Each structure stands twice: as C-alpha cells, then as structure tokens.
Amino acid sequence: MFSNTPVYEVDGVIQFGLTKDAVVPDATDEMFVVPSDGVERLDLISYSAYGTPELWWVIARVNNIQDPLVAVPVGTPLRIPTRQRLASEGILNA
C-alpha cells in the first residue's frame, strides 16, 4: 500500500509523503493569548493576524492543533507566524 510513497531528504531530515510541512514553529513567531471577548476560533484569529480567515490552518499547524473545529480555550497562548515569514515562504502575499 505504501510502496509508492515518496521518500526524500530535506535539510538532513527524512521526509515521507509528497511535501514537507509548509509552516513550523519559529523564534520569530509572535505570541497571542486567546482573549475572553469571543475570538476563540482559528478563522477569526487568522483574520485578525493576516486580514483573511483562510490562513487558519497555519495557526493550527504551528500550534499542533489537531481539531480546528474546536474552539481554542480562553487564555491559551498561540504562536502566530509573522506576515513577513509567511510571505518569504510563499504562503502570503506581503
């Protein structure tokens, strides 16, 4: 079943599958604490950070959130990659 899965090396790390994770945690990430005013959905946090709700998956990936449909609890600290980093990785137009 997995005999056709591509295996390749990226930066000394063996990768299985078609692509490497687009976004991983980074020291340049900004920290955001989920406030008590109802902004607990990833699409709303994405809109606040990037001007679009479409990048919710970036926040989920960087914070290892497995179920993006579940609201993030109030007070939870989240890593938010900077717009500049996403632009340099080709994910967001600066």
DSSP file (Angstrom, degrees, kcal/mol; ACC not computed):
  #  RESIDUE AA STRUCTURE BP1 BP2  ACC     N-H-->O    O-->H-N    N-H-->O    O-->H-N    TCO  KAPPA ALPHA  PHI   PSI    X-CA   Y-CA   Z-CA
    1    1 A M              0   0    0      0, 0.0     3,-0.4     0, 0.0     0, 0.0   0.000 360.0 360.0 360.0 -40.8    0.0    0.0    0.0
    2    2 A F    >   +     0   0    0      1,-0.2     3,-1.7     2,-0.1     0, 0.0   0.272 360.0 106.3-100.9  11.3    2.8    2.5    0.9
    3    3 A S  T 3  S+     0   0    0      1,-0.3    -1,-0.2     3,-0.0     0, 0.0   0.749  81.9  48.3 -64.6 -22.6    5.3    1.2   -1.6
    4    4 A N  T 3  S+     0   0    0     -3,-0.4    -1,-0.3     2,-0.1    -2,-0.1   0.343  79.8 122.2 -99.0   6.5    4.8    4.2   -3.9
    5    5 A T    <   -     0   0    0     -3,-1.7     2,-0.1     1,-0.1    -3,-0.0  -0.547  68.0-118.9 -70.2 124.4    5.1    6.8   -1.1
    6    6 A P        -     0   0    0      0, 0.0    11,-2.4     0, 0.0     2,-0.4  -0.374  27.2-164.7 -64.7 141.4    8.0    9.2   -2.0
    7    7 A V  E     +A   16   0A   0      9,-0.2     2,-0.3    -2,-0.1     9,-0.2  -0.999  20.6 153.4-126.5 127.1   10.9    9.3    0.5
    8    8 A Y  E     -A   15   0A   0      7,-2.1     7,-3.7    -2,-0.4     2,-0.5  -0.950  39.2-113.8-149.1 166.7   13.3   12.2    0.3
    9    9 A E  E     -A   14   0A   0     -2,-0.3     2,-0.4     5,-0.2     5,-0.2  -0.912  25.0-178.1-111.1 131.1   15.7   14.1    2.4
   10   10 A V  E >  S-A   13   0A   0      3,-2.8     3,-1.9    -2,-0.5    -2,-0.0  -0.983  75.4 -20.0-128.4 119.0   15.2   17.8    3.3
   11   11 A D  T 3  S-     0   0    0     -2,-0.4    -1,-0.1     1,-0.3     3,-0.1   0.854 128.5 -51.1  52.9  38.9   17.8   19.6    5.4
   12   12 A G  T 3  S+     0   0    0      1,-0.2     2,-0.5     0, 0.0    -1,-0.3   0.517 116.3 114.3  80.6   5.0   19.1   16.3    6.7
   13   13 A V  E <   -A   10   0A   0     -3,-1.9    -3,-2.8     2,-0.0     2,-0.4  -0.933  67.2-126.9-112.7 129.6   15.6   15.1    7.7
   14   14 A I  E     -A    9   0A   0     -2,-0.5     2,-0.4    -5,-0.2    -5,-0.2  -0.605  28.9-162.7 -74.2 127.5   14.0   12.1    6.0
   15   15 A Q  E     -A    8   0A   0     -7,-3.7    -7,-2.1    -2,-0.4     2,-0.4  -0.914   7.8-157.9-114.2 139.2   10.5   13.1    4.8
   16   16 A F  E     +A    7   0A   0     -2,-0.4     2,-0.2    -9,-0.2    -9,-0.2  -0.947  58.2  24.3-112.3 136.2    7.7   10.6    3.8
   17   17 A G  S    S-     0   0    0    -11,-2.4    -2,-0.1    -2,-0.4     3,-0.1  -0.652 101.9 -55.7 110.5-167.4    5.0   11.8    1.5
   18   18 A L  S    S+     0   0    0     -2,-0.2     2,-0.3     1,-0.1    -1,-0.2   0.806 107.8  20.3 -87.8 -31.1    4.6   14.5   -1.1
   19   19 A T        -     0   0    0     -3,-0.2     2,-0.2     0, 0.0    -1,-0.1  -0.954  67.1-118.9-141.3 157.3    5.5   17.6    0.8
   20   20 A K        -     0   0    0     -2,-0.3    -5,-0.0     1,-0.1    -3,-0.0  -0.622  57.2 -81.1 -83.9 150.9    7.3   19.0    3.8
   21   21 A D        -     0   0    0     -2,-0.2    -1,-0.1     1,-0.2     3,-0.1  -0.327  38.0-145.0 -53.7 131.9    5.2   20.9    6.3
   22   22 A A  S    S+     0   0    0      1,-0.2     2,-0.4    -3,-0.1    -1,-0.2   0.849  81.0  30.0 -70.8 -34.7    4.9   24.4    5.0
   23   23 A V        +     0   0    0     68,-0.0    -1,-0.2    35,-0.0     3,-0.0  -0.988  64.1 170.0-134.7 128.4    5.0   26.1    8.4
   24   24 A V        -     0   0    0     -2,-0.4    38,-0.1    -3,-0.1    39,-0.1  -0.890  48.7 -75.4-127.4 160.7    6.7   25.0   11.6
   25   25 A P        -     0   0    0      0, 0.0     2,-0.3     0, 0.0    -1,-0.1  -0.230  54.3-175.5 -56.6 146.8    7.3   26.9   14.8
   26   26 A D    >   -     0   0    0      1,-0.0     3,-1.6    -3,-0.0    -3,-0.0  -0.975  39.1-116.5-145.7 152.9   10.0   29.6   14.6
   27   27 A A  T 3  S+     0   0    0     -2,-0.3    -1,-0.0     1,-0.3     0, 0.0   0.718 112.7  61.7 -64.4 -20.7   11.6   32.0   17.0
   28   28 A T  T 3  S+     0   0    0      2,-0.1    -1,-0.3    54,-0.0    57,-0.1   0.546  77.4 118.6 -84.2  -6.2   10.2   35.0   15.1
   29   29 A D    <   -     0   0    0     -3,-1.6     2,-0.3    52,-0.1    50,-0.0  -0.280  63.5-128.4 -60.0 143.2    6.6   33.9   15.8
   30   30 A E  E     -B   80   0B   0     50,-2.8    50,-3.2     1,-0.0     2,-0.4  -0.644  19.8-124.7 -87.5 151.6    4.5   36.4   17.7
   31   31 A M  E     -B   79   0B   0     -2,-0.3     2,-0.4    48,-0.2    48,-0.2  -0.828  26.2-175.1-101.0 138.7    2.6   35.2   20.8
   32   32 A F  E     -B   78   0B   0     46,-2.6    46,-3.6    -2,-0.4     2,-0.5  -0.999  13.3-151.5-132.4 130.6   -1.1   35.7   21.1
   33   33 A V  E     -B   77   0B   0     -2,-0.4    43,-0.1    44,-0.3    41,-0.1  -0.921  30.2-114.3-105.6 125.5   -3.2   34.9   24.1
   34   34 A V        -     0   0    0     42,-2.4    41,-3.1    -2,-0.5    42,-0.1  -0.391  38.1-140.9 -60.7 118.4   -6.8   34.0   23.3
   35   35 A P        -     0   0    0      0, 0.0     3,-0.5     0, 0.0     4,-0.2  -0.222  15.5-117.1 -79.8 170.7   -8.9   36.8   24.9
   36   36 A S  S    S+     0   0    0      1,-0.2     4,-0.1     2,-0.1    38,-0.1   0.333  93.6  91.3 -88.2   7.7  -12.2   36.4   26.7
   37   37 A D  S    S-     0   0    0      2,-0.1    -1,-0.2     1,-0.0     3,-0.0   0.191 111.2 -89.9 -93.2  19.2  -14.1   38.5   24.1
   38   38 A G  S    S+     0   0    0     -3,-0.5     2,-1.3     1,-0.1     3,-0.3   0.539  88.0 126.3  94.7   6.1  -15.1   35.7   21.8
   39   39 A V        +     0   0    0      1,-0.2    -1,-0.1    -4,-0.2    -2,-0.1  -0.516  31.5 119.9 -94.6  66.8  -12.1   35.5   19.4
   40   40 A E        +     0   0    0     -2,-1.3    32,-2.6    -6,-0.1     2,-0.3   0.446  43.1  95.4-110.5  -2.1  -11.5   31.8   20.1
   41   41 A R  S  > S-     0   0    0     -3,-0.3     4,-2.1    30,-0.2     3,-0.3  -0.716  73.3-133.3 -91.1 141.5  -12.0   30.4   16.5
   42   42 A L  H  > S+     0   0    0     26,-0.4     4,-2.5    -2,-0.3     5,-0.2   0.832 105.3  56.2 -63.6 -33.0   -8.9   30.0   14.3
   43   43 A D  H  > S+     0   0    0      2,-0.2     4,-2.0     1,-0.2    -1,-0.2   0.881 109.2  46.7 -67.4 -35.4  -10.5   31.6   11.3
   44   44 A L  H  > S+     0   0    0     -3,-0.3     4,-2.1     2,-0.2    -2,-0.2   0.873 112.5  49.2 -72.0 -37.1  -11.2   34.8   13.4
   45   45 A I  H  X S+     0   0    0     -4,-2.1     4,-2.3     2,-0.2     5,-0.2   0.905 111.1  50.9 -66.8 -40.8   -7.7   34.8   14.8
   46   46 A S  H  X>S+     0   0    0     -4,-2.5     4,-3.3     2,-0.2     6,-0.8   0.903 109.2  50.5 -61.5 -42.2   -6.3   34.4   11.2
   47   47 A Y  H  X5S+     0   0    0     -4,-2.0     4,-1.8     4,-0.2    -1,-0.2   0.910 111.6  48.4 -62.8 -41.5   -8.5   37.3   10.1
   48   48 A S  H  <5S+     0   0    0     -4,-2.1    -2,-0.2     1,-0.2    -1,-0.2   0.894 120.4  36.5 -64.9 -40.3   -7.1   39.4   12.9
   49   49 A A  H  <5S+     0   0    0     -4,-2.3    -2,-0.2    -5,-0.1    -1,-0.2   0.862 135.8  16.0 -82.1 -37.5   -3.5   38.5   12.2
   50   50 A Y  H  <5S-     0   0    0     -4,-3.3    -3,-0.2     2,-0.3    -2,-0.2   0.490  96.1-112.8-120.8  -6.3   -3.5   38.3    8.4
   51   51 A G  S  <<S+     0   0    0     -4,-1.8    -4,-0.2    -5,-0.5    -3,-0.1   0.593  92.8  77.5  81.0   9.2   -6.6   40.0    7.1
   52   52 A T    >   -     0   0    0     -6,-0.8     3,-0.7    -9,-0.1    -2,-0.3  -0.987  67.7-147.1-148.5 140.2   -8.0   36.7    5.8
   53   53 A P  G >  S+     0   0    0      0, 0.0     3,-1.2     0, 0.0    -7,-0.2   0.613  87.2  85.2 -78.4 -10.5   -9.7   33.8    7.6
   54   54 A E  G 3  S+     0   0    0      1,-0.3     3,-0.5     2,-0.1   -11,-0.1   0.635  77.2  64.2 -69.3 -15.3   -8.2   31.4    5.0
   55   55 A L  G X>  +     0   0    0     -3,-0.7     4,-1.1     1,-0.2     3,-1.0   0.113  62.2 114.2 -98.2  23.4   -4.9   31.0    6.9
   56   56 A W  H <> S+     0   0    0     -3,-1.2     4,-2.2     1,-0.2    -1,-0.2   0.845  71.1  63.1 -56.5 -34.6   -6.4   29.3    9.9
   57   57 A W  H 3> S+     0   0    0     -3,-0.5     4,-2.7     1,-0.2    -1,-0.2   0.792  95.4  58.7 -65.9 -28.1   -4.5   26.2    9.0
   58   58 A V  H <> S+     0   0    0     -3,-1.0     4,-2.5     2,-0.2    -1,-0.2   0.941 108.7  44.3 -64.2 -46.9   -1.2   28.0    9.5
   59   59 A I  H  X S+     0   0    0     -4,-1.1     4,-1.7     1,-0.2    -2,-0.2   0.900 114.3  50.1 -65.1 -40.4   -2.1   28.7   13.1
   60   60 A A  H  <>S+     0   0    0     -4,-2.2     5,-2.8     2,-0.2     4,-0.3   0.932 112.6  46.8 -62.3 -45.9   -3.4   25.2   13.6
   61   61 A R  H ><5S+     0   0    0     -4,-2.7     3,-1.2     1,-0.2    -2,-0.2   0.932 112.9  47.2 -63.9 -48.0   -0.2   23.6   12.2
   62   62 A V  H 3<5S+     0   0    0     -4,-2.5    -1,-0.2     1,-0.3    -2,-0.2   0.824 118.0  42.6 -65.1 -31.7    2.3   25.8   14.1
   63   63 A N  T 3<5S-     0   0    0     -4,-1.7    -1,-0.3    -5,-0.2    -2,-0.2   0.303 109.4-120.8 -98.8   8.6    0.4   25.2   17.4
   64   64 A N  T < 5 +     0   0    0     -3,-1.2     2,-0.7    -4,-0.3    -3,-0.2   0.887  48.3 169.9  54.3  43.6   -0.2   21.5   16.8
   65   65 A I      < -     0   0    0     -5,-2.8    -1,-0.2    -6,-0.2    -2,-0.1  -0.790  16.2-170.7 -88.4 115.8   -3.9   21.9   17.0
   66   66 A Q  S    S+     0   0    0     -2,-0.7    -1,-0.2     1,-0.2    -2,-0.1   0.838  74.4  40.5 -78.6 -35.0   -5.4   18.6   15.8
   67   67 A D    >   -     0   0    0      1,-0.1     3,-1.5     3,-0.1    -1,-0.2  -0.867  61.0-176.3-120.1  97.3   -9.1   19.6   15.6
   68   68 A P  T 3  S+     0   0    0      0, 0.0   -26,-0.4     0, 0.0    -1,-0.1   0.602  78.9  68.1 -70.6  -9.0   -9.5   23.1   14.1
   69   69 A L  T 3  S+     0   0    0    -28,-0.1     2,-0.4     2,-0.1    -2,-0.0   0.631  82.5  86.0 -84.1 -13.5  -13.3   22.9   14.6
   70   70 A V  S <  S-     0   0    0     -3,-1.5    -3,-0.1     1,-0.1     0, 0.0  -0.742  89.0-112.4 -89.2 133.0  -13.0   23.0   18.4
   71   71 A A        -     0   0    0     -2,-0.4   -30,-0.2     1,-0.1    -2,-0.1  -0.310  29.1-115.2 -62.2 144.3  -12.7   26.5   19.9
   72   72 A V        -     0   0    0    -32,-2.6    -1,-0.1    -4,-0.1     3,-0.1  -0.709  39.4-107.8 -80.9 127.9   -9.4   27.4   21.5
   73   73 A P    >   -     0   0    0      0, 0.0     3,-1.8     0, 0.0   -39,-0.2  -0.218  37.5 -96.1 -59.6 143.9   -9.9   27.9   25.2
   74   74 A V  T 3  S+     0   0    0      1,-0.2   -38,-0.1   -41,-0.1   -34,-0.0  -0.313 111.4  27.7 -55.6 137.7   -9.7   31.4   26.6
   75   75 A G  T 3  S+     0   0    0    -41,-3.1    -1,-0.2     1,-0.3   -39,-0.1   0.336  83.9 140.2  89.9  -6.2   -6.2   32.2   27.9
   76   76 A T    <   -     0   0    0     -3,-1.8   -42,-2.4   -42,-0.1     2,-0.4  -0.549  50.2-133.0 -72.3 127.4   -4.4   29.7   25.6
   77   77 A P  E     -B   33   0B   0      0, 0.0     2,-0.4     0, 0.0   -44,-0.3  -0.676  26.9-169.5 -79.9 133.6   -1.1   31.1   24.2
   78   78 A L  E     -B   32   0B   0    -46,-3.6   -46,-2.6    -2,-0.4     2,-0.4  -0.951  21.8-128.0-123.6 143.2   -0.8   30.7   20.5
   79   79 A R  E     -B   31   0B   0     -2,-0.4   -48,-0.2   -48,-0.2   -16,-0.1  -0.766  23.6-166.4 -84.5 132.4    2.2   31.1   18.2
   80   80 A I  E     -B   30   0B   0    -50,-3.2   -50,-2.8    -2,-0.4     3,-0.1  -0.948  17.0-134.6-122.8 108.1    1.3   33.4   15.2
   81   81 A P        -     0   0    0      0, 0.0   -52,-0.1     0, 0.0   -22,-0.0  -0.323  32.6-105.8 -59.1 143.4    3.9   33.3   12.4
   82   82 A T     >  -     0   0    0      1,-0.1     4,-2.2   -54,-0.0     5,-0.2  -0.294  18.4-119.2 -69.8 155.3    4.7   36.8   11.2
   83   83 A R  H  > S+     0   0    0      1,-0.2     4,-2.3     2,-0.2     5,-0.2   0.879 115.2  56.3 -59.0 -38.9    3.3   38.1    7.8
   84   84 A Q  H  > S+     0   0    0      2,-0.2     4,-2.4     1,-0.2    -1,-0.2   0.905 106.8  47.9 -62.6 -42.4    6.9   38.6    6.7
   85   85 A R  H  > S+     0   0    0      2,-0.2     4,-1.5     1,-0.2    -1,-0.2   0.926 112.0  49.0 -65.2 -44.1    7.8   34.9    7.3
   86   86 A L  H  <>S+     0   0    0     -4,-2.2     5,-2.8     1,-0.2     6,-1.2   0.876 111.6  50.5 -63.7 -35.8    4.6   33.7    5.6
   87   87 A A  H ><5S+     0   0    0     -4,-2.3     3,-1.3     4,-0.2    -1,-0.2   0.914 108.9  50.7 -66.3 -42.2    5.5   35.9    2.6
   88   88 A S  H 3<5S+     0   0    0     -4,-2.4    -1,-0.2     1,-0.3    -2,-0.2   0.775 110.5  50.1 -68.0 -24.4    9.0   34.6    2.5
   89   89 A E  T 3<5S-     0   0    0     -4,-1.5    -1,-0.3    -5,-0.2    -2,-0.2   0.381 117.7-113.4 -93.4   3.1    7.7   31.1    2.5
   90   90 A G  T < 5S+     0   0    0     -3,-1.3    -3,-0.2     2,-0.2    -2,-0.1   0.689  88.7 109.5  78.8  18.3    5.3   31.8   -0.4
   91   91 A I  S   <S+     0   0    0     -5,-2.8     2,-0.4     1,-0.3    -4,-0.2   0.773  78.6  29.3 -95.9 -31.2    2.1   31.4    1.7
   92   92 A L  S    S-     0   0    0     -6,-1.2     2,-0.5    -9,-0.2    -1,-0.3  -0.991  75.9-124.5-134.4 136.8    1.0   35.0    1.9
   93   93 A N              0   0    0     -2,-0.4    -6,-0.1     1,-0.1    -5,-0.1  -0.704 360.0 360.0 -77.7 126.2    1.4   38.0   -0.4
   94   94 A A              0   0    0     -2,-0.5    -1,-0.1    -7,-0.1   -10,-0.0   0.484 360.0 360.0 -70.6 360.0    3.1   40.7    1.6
